[in-house]
């Protein structure tokens, strides 16, 4: 496609292949996908003495994904961890989650979510449900 524009300062400007350039610039970003793989969880309990009896007051889970996500566009991925209760800190494929125990031996379920982000708007999530 040839397009001719007249401008007062430049005179005549000829644009070649404007349609092709615009179409190439608008390529879609594909989201990352989590690979199938195992999740390893290592638990440790914190105890407190309540009326002379040890009771669980907190549970800490160390979570490790054997395999992360892959990005079909080749973008570098980062991971973000969240949890429905308690505190979580994570970096890459590993996280540590301290689950809330509202009363001794009353452990509530929780969901830990890891999100893979490609830095270009693509994202994928994997949820791990704890009873």
Buried (B, 14 or more C-beta within 10 A) or exposed (E): EEEEEEEEEEEEEEEEEEEEEEEEEEEEBEBBEBEEEEBEEEEEBEEEEEEEEEBBBBBBBEBEBEEBBEBEEEBEBEBEBBBBBBEBEBEEBBBBBBBBBEEBEEBBEBEBBBBBBBEEEBBBBBEBEBE
